[in-house]
Amino acid sequence: MSDFQVSPDDPYFGMRPATCMPDDCFCEALRYGEWIRQPANTWSNLGFVAVAFLIVILVSRRKGDESNRLLLFPSISWLFAFGSLLTGVGSFFYHASFTFVGQWFDVMGMYFSITFFLVYNLDRLYDLKPKKVYLIYFAMNGLLGLALYAIPEARRYLFAACVLIMIASTFYSQWKLKTLVENKYITWAIGSFVVAYGLWLLDIKHIVCEPNSLWQLHSVWHLLGAVSAMFIFLYFLSEDVRETVSSGDVKKSPTITIG
């Protein structure tokens, strides 16, 4: 844990600093004494907030549609909207303050977003229904939250593991279900994330770095991350659970039952 301390005049004086403090908090220069220490990296998180509201609008307009589980059970969709909102707000607070509590909420938002798709793939395979989805979702993130507090240094490795498991579960569930779905969205989602991760590496390692510029690669990572999240959601939203594809032929599958 860092023992770095700031001036008593700083708005965040007395708060436990983030583990990256004082000199490993991405490329953008830290503005000590201000409420927002990294403006570009802070405001760019509004992309995730926009995604959350867009999901609510899309689902609200079509909720009850039996062609898709996210529409038939809109409360499941609200979980991902919540994860996106928490990602945006948490990362906003993190880059504004660089406190440990900000770091915790930042990473928890990422966990809540990525684990949604892990749980949703289980729901697609085993028809869990909303109550079990909520139980598994919050239990999983509760454990991740405890790990984040106890061993914060492992946060990036855990998130990377969640991403890999999410991708594997998505392809596995689709291989098993063979439902009609727009594959272009998952391709765009993975492509956006790969580019975003490359920019994240260039920024965190200061390979491409202009500390005092308002154009920051890490802020682009935020925006592309929001784009990737939206594409993944659109991928699942495009699924038609009433139809499956087998050997090039379209076949009807059983309609979802509510119970």
C-alpha atoms as one frame of an Amber mdcrd trajectory, in Angstrom:
protein
   0.000   0.000   0.000   1.332   3.423  -0.957   2.218   5.828   1.864   2.201
   8.807  -0.505   0.607  11.929   1.013  -0.537  15.161  -0.628  -0.713  18.712
   0.659  -3.434  19.574   3.212  -4.818  21.973   0.603  -5.596  19.108  -1.775
  -9.334  18.160  -1.937  -8.441  14.510  -1.344  -6.029  15.067   1.535  -6.289
  12.336   4.159  -7.801   9.771   1.821  -5.888   6.580   1.060  -4.241   7.055
  -2.354  -4.664   4.687  -5.284  -1.971   2.023  -5.587  -0.529   3.731  -8.680
   0.341   6.885  -6.729   2.453   8.937  -6.944   4.103   8.346 -10.338   2.469
   5.392 -12.116  -1.043   6.686 -12.848  -1.042   6.648 -16.645   0.436   9.293
 -18.922  -1.743  12.318 -18.217  -0.189  14.691 -15.694  -1.790  14.777 -12.242
  -3.184  18.147 -11.236  -2.731  18.150  -7.454  -4.901  20.611  -5.578  -7.786
  20.264  -8.075 -10.990  18.260  -7.843 -10.278  16.604 -11.199  -6.680  15.461
 -11.365  -6.798  14.026 -14.901  -9.410  15.900 -16.980  -9.143  13.948 -20.244
  -9.134  10.558 -18.548 -11.996  11.636 -16.295 -14.503  13.118 -18.744 -13.988
  10.382 -21.350 -15.824   8.003 -19.000 -19.115   9.603 -19.962 -19.080   7.191
 -22.908 -20.012   4.347 -20.519 -22.805   6.444 -19.019 -24.161   7.044 -22.526
 -24.089   3.287 -23.198 -26.118   2.640 -20.029 -28.851   5.070 -21.084 -28.842
   3.781 -24.669 -29.408   0.210 -23.420 -32.366   1.338 -21.310 -33.886   3.099
 -24.318 -33.351   0.175 -26.714 -34.788  -2.421 -24.350 -37.690  -0.260 -23.166
 -38.885   0.206 -26.734 -38.977  -3.553 -27.393 -39.453  -5.190 -23.980 -41.739
  -8.204 -23.955 -40.536  -9.358 -27.367 -40.270 -13.170 -27.080 -37.604 -13.382
 -29.776 -34.866 -12.435 -27.297 -34.220 -13.146 -23.606 -32.957  -9.612 -22.958
 -36.306  -8.283 -24.153 -38.524 -10.924 -22.605 -36.761 -10.432 -19.256 -35.766
  -6.732 -19.370 -34.667  -6.810 -15.725 -31.685  -8.860 -16.924 -30.777  -6.096
 -19.369 -30.877  -3.556 -16.551 -27.980  -5.407 -14.925 -25.690  -4.586 -17.826
 -26.968  -1.010 -17.918 -26.085  -0.833 -14.213 -22.616  -2.282 -14.899 -21.973
   0.282 -17.642 -23.170   3.124 -15.435 -20.989   1.941 -12.542 -18.005   1.661
 -14.883 -18.461   5.228 -16.069 -19.108   6.757 -12.659 -16.459   4.664 -10.903
 -13.740   5.404 -13.435 -14.760   9.078 -13.460 -14.228   9.246  -9.701 -10.991
   7.262  -9.926  -9.323   9.544 -12.472 -10.678  12.627 -10.735  -9.346  11.646
  -7.301  -6.825   8.812  -7.571  -7.936   7.581  -4.183  -8.102   3.917  -3.214
 -11.877   4.044  -2.907 -12.026   5.529  -6.413  -9.810   2.718  -7.656 -12.110
   0.152  -6.031 -15.235   1.543  -7.700 -13.419   1.880 -11.025 -12.414  -1.785
 -11.134 -15.725  -2.975  -9.689 -17.519  -1.274 -12.564 -15.357  -3.223 -14.988
 -16.092  -6.448 -13.105 -19.835  -5.774 -13.065 -19.799  -5.153 -16.818 -17.762
  -8.152 -17.912 -19.294 -10.688 -15.509 -22.753  -9.835 -16.803 -21.980 -11.700
 -20.013 -20.587 -14.690 -18.124 -23.826 -15.006 -16.176 -25.988 -14.245 -19.198
 -24.347 -17.043 -21.172 -25.256 -19.400 -18.322 -28.805 -18.107 -18.515 -28.896
 -18.728 -22.270 -27.715 -22.301 -21.767 -29.725 -23.276 -18.698 -32.716 -20.903
 -18.658 -31.903 -19.591 -15.176 -34.525 -16.809 -15.129 -33.943 -13.366 -13.536
 -33.833 -14.357  -9.828 -30.988 -16.847 -10.293 -29.213 -14.491 -12.698 -29.264
 -11.748 -10.070 -28.116 -14.105  -7.310 -25.163 -15.487  -9.271 -24.251 -12.055
 -10.642 -24.056 -10.277  -7.297 -22.442 -13.243  -5.519 -19.707 -13.396  -8.150
 -19.046  -9.667  -7.955 -19.136  -9.771  -4.163 -16.232 -12.218  -4.210 -14.378
 -10.109  -6.778 -14.953  -7.040  -4.611 -13.411  -8.752  -1.595 -10.428  -9.856
  -3.686 -10.043  -6.307  -4.984  -9.842  -4.964  -1.440  -7.539  -7.695  -0.114
  -5.166  -7.987  -3.065  -5.611  -4.891  -5.260  -2.425  -5.731  -7.192  -4.238
  -8.690  -8.774  -7.063  -6.558 -10.242  -5.755  -6.437 -13.800  -5.027 -10.159
 -13.928  -8.499 -10.979 -12.622 -10.101  -8.671 -15.153  -8.066 -10.208 -17.991
  -9.152 -13.667 -16.839 -12.793 -12.534 -16.810 -12.468 -11.174 -20.351 -10.996
 -14.436 -21.659 -13.636 -16.538 -19.897 -16.388 -14.257 -21.206 -15.180 -14.635
 -24.802 -14.841 -18.415 -24.424 -18.303 -18.719 -22.850 -19.835 -16.632 -25.636
 -18.433 -18.811 -28.398 -19.199 -22.012 -26.480 -22.816 -21.065 -25.762 -23.361
 -20.044 -29.357 -21.828 -23.304 -30.565 -24.242 -25.206 -28.338 -27.368 -23.162
 -29.050 -26.844 -22.343 -32.734 -29.389 -19.518 -32.550 -29.603 -16.835 -35.205
 -27.394 -13.926 -34.217 -25.556 -11.072 -35.931 -21.916 -12.182 -35.718 -20.659
  -8.835 -37.029 -21.293  -7.271 -33.628 -19.006  -9.641 -31.725 -16.327  -9.133
 -34.377 -16.554  -5.364 -33.993 -16.604  -5.677 -30.199 -13.425  -7.761 -30.089
 -11.742  -5.528 -32.676 -12.577  -2.379 -30.696 -11.314  -3.926 -27.477  -8.045
  -5.132 -29.039  -7.315  -1.657 -30.425  -8.289  -0.093 -27.091  -6.003  -2.440
 -25.174  -3.105  -1.601 -27.496  -3.630   2.085 -26.764  -3.860   1.339 -23.033
  -0.447  -0.349 -23.170   1.129   2.534 -25.102  -0.206   4.934 -22.476   0.565
   3.014 -19.281   4.123   2.300 -20.456   4.563   5.936 -21.589   5.589   4.803
 -25.079   3.323   7.458 -26.581   2.898  10.155 -23.967   2.167  13.890 -23.830
   1.377  14.452 -20.125  -0.081  17.953 -20.456  -2.171  17.335 -23.551  -5.950
  16.931 -23.444  -5.553  14.223 -26.108  -4.728  11.083 -24.124  -4.575   7.484
 -25.349  -6.103   6.327 -22.081  -9.165   8.473 -22.722  -9.484   6.803 -26.138
  -9.271   3.448 -24.314 -12.322   4.541 -22.318 -14.287   5.555 -25.412 -13.392
   2.433 -27.381 -14.182   0.325 -24.312 -17.659   1.860 -24.246 -18.045   1.153
 -27.979 -16.948  -2.456 -27.444 -19.431  -2.891 -24.591 -22.242  -1.556 -26.771
 -21.350  -3.929 -29.609 -21.317  -6.941 -27.276 -24.752  -6.004 -25.983 -26.034
  -5.548 -29.550 -24.660  -8.983 -30.383 -26.797 -10.621 -27.702 -29.725  -8.328
 -28.470 -29.637  -9.470 -32.104 -30.166 -13.105 -31.089 -33.457 -14.711 -32.121
 -34.010 -17.571 -29.684 -36.927 -18.911 -31.740 -34.690 -19.942 -34.620 -31.560
 -22.060 -34.907 -29.159 -22.632 -37.746 -28.092 -26.195 -38.537 -26.191 -27.133
 -41.670 -27.252 -23.909 -43.312 -30.979 -24.461 -42.672 -33.122 -22.340 -40.403
 -35.196 -24.288 -37.915 -37.662 -23.166 -35.299 -36.693 -23.730 -31.670 -39.028
 -23.692 -28.669 -40.284 -20.293 -27.542 -39.087 -19.162 -24.127 -41.532 -19.990
 -21.375 -42.078 -17.825 -18.328 -42.191 -19.582 -15.030
